[in-house]
Amino acid sequence: MENLDDFTTPNLTPGAYRFRWQLTEDGADYPDVEGTVVWTRPDQVRAIHAMAMRANGNRVICEVDDNFLSNPNQNIFMRHQGYDADSRLDHMLAFARMDAIVFSTAWLRDHYRKTFLRELRYVPDLHVARNHVDSDDPRWQPQDRTWGKLRVGIMGSYQHVHDWRLAADALRLATDLGCEVVFMGLDPGEHDPQWRRIFGDGLGRYTHLPWTKAEDYHRQHIPFDIGLAPLVTTEHTMGKSDVKALEYAMSGVAAVLQNNAVYNREWTDGETALLAGGRDDWKRQLKRLVTDTRLRRELVENARSYVREQRTIQGNLSEWEDAIRG
């Protein structure tokens, strides 16, 4: 299997990409490609190569872990990239040229199926290969707790700035209860003065842990006691996966998760996490965790057992194997 995602220029010039190819009298030749080819979110250029590989007898599949059929106004990245109706159609047509599409969630698969049927009247073979974690990930090891106060943390990028507002009252409550509030990744106060008003100027406000390199991030524990994952429910966000909850579990972090299908299909309220809906619910659930040491410990133990038993890469290879073999 080859993963041929790393392109360097958006054209069809032979030799322009990291994988080798050349034009022959019989068509395009890809001397290093054997078996099934996996494409990461293909565009029209990738789709042309995929069609040539199909003509050579290769099975070509693609994968996607976000909803690129949603309204761009629901996603900051898509809006800033100028994603429009033509971009959406190009995305669908590129995917339709594959033998199969692999999705990170069942919701995303079902949404693409309905949209393809309605707008293209054609659907390739569809598979779900969820996001899982490595059973040998170093974050399974016990975390050295180097902080003093109970830490309530939240992590994400600028795309999550609206999601975080769902938990703003809960985070303020956490400071009132004597906790340290930690933002990991984005510093919301740099983008929205509301956050400094929430925490006040004289309270030390919150702790910000800046971005780190991906390879460093995946070797380090998430340094929280309680981790939050709020998510405004839109057609775009419903396409996301529960990877934050998996990472919290590995690091021994008790989680409060958004009570929608992104999380409640896999995570059980009161057993492996606490689920929260609106602002008042976020405050209520967070207060339960802050004030109940036993509940935090039980949630962490149950969450780690669930992930080890059901959500490791090693235990779910069949999800990708089914897609690759067809």
Secondary structure, 3 states (H helix, E strand, C coil): CEECCCCCCCCCCCCCCCCCCEEECCEEECCCCCCCEEEECCCHHHHHHHHHHHHCCCCEEEEECCCCCCCHHHCHHHHHCCCCHHHHHHHHHHHHCCCEEEECCHHHHHHHHHHHHHHCCCCCEEEECCCCECCCCHHHCCCCCCCCCCEEEEEECHHHHHHHHCCHHHHHHHHHCCCEEEEEECCHHHCCCHHHHHHCCCCCCCEEECCCCHHHHCCCCCCCCEEEECCCCCCCHHHCCCHHHHHHHHCCCEEEEECCHHHHCCCCECCCEEEECCHHHHHHHHHHHHHCHHHHHHHHHHHHHHHHHHCECHHHHHHHHHHHHC
